[in-house]
Amino acid sequence: MSEYLHVAMVTLLALALFFWMGVRVGSARQRHAVTAPATTGHPEFERHFRVQANTLEGLVLFLPALWLFAIYVNEPIAAGLGGVWIIGRIMYMMSYVKDPAKRGPGFGIQALATLVLLLSGLGWVAWLMVAALLQHS
């Protein structure tokens, strides 16, 4: 089952990044005395919290798109696009925490990677479905 090792590694790295973001949220919570279950308080804590929440929202779209692209289109390209997504998310995290107004480039990079995975996967799967229908008629 080594066919999808690259995408498996990207998946694990994306999840490790999300875990790291959670650690950063916890650290900011402690540093700024924001007690659970509060999600507001010190602005730096709130930025860390939003980065993690936004990343969770993005993972819901990114991970299925990554795997479907890998299965139906191309596994090495999927892994490469996944790597781009991770880099974009790191850029997003670092810039958002420093100055939310400067989060755009990181967000744009990861959004573009997700969009390519999603639309290419969708297009290819639709094409395969049409080809199967035509073959059976």
RASULWO-V887304 format. One record per helix or strand. SS is the DSSP state (2 for helix, 1 for strand). FROM is the first residue (numbers start at 0). LEN is the number of residues. If there is no record, write none. Layout:
ss,from,len
SS,FROM,LEN
SS,FROM,LEN
This chain:
ss,from,len
2,1,30
2,42,30
2,74,24
2,99,3
2,103,33
